[in-house]
Amino acid sequence: MNPILLYGISIVNIALIFYTSAFIVAVRKKIVSKLFFSLLLTGVFFDITSTTLMITGSSHGALTLHGIIGYSSLGAMITEAINYFLFIRKNKFGKTFSNKSFKVFKFIFIYWVLAYITGAVLIMFRN
């Protein structure tokens, strides 16, 4: 397997750790904290990095079923990070998640995890 692709796969695991940590902090604290936002942004950084590496290292091109699912889940996470940035800019840290805001984040997180699992399953069957 291409080493660049392997680096991308390794880094997406780091993104999963940061996204999961942000989700756990959100569930436990129920506030938009500096810790939550830092974890979310770090997850987005690693997700963008891993996506770039996986596209570069893939022999199947950028437009695959998993690629499209992955791009949409990454786009949703980026959008969510921007939404929280705007929320924090307006309301500062320490405000409680609205019920709607938390449901949206939970949905996006679950969607991202499903995209991650889809990629892992496809890789297992491909090799």
Secondary structure by P-SEA (a helix, b strand, c coil): ccaaaaaaaaaaaaaaaaaaaaaaaaaacccccaaaaaaaaaaaaaaaaaaaaaaaacccccccaaaaaaaaaaaaaaaaaaaaaaaaaaccccccccaaaaaaaaaaaaaaaaaaaaaaaaaaaac
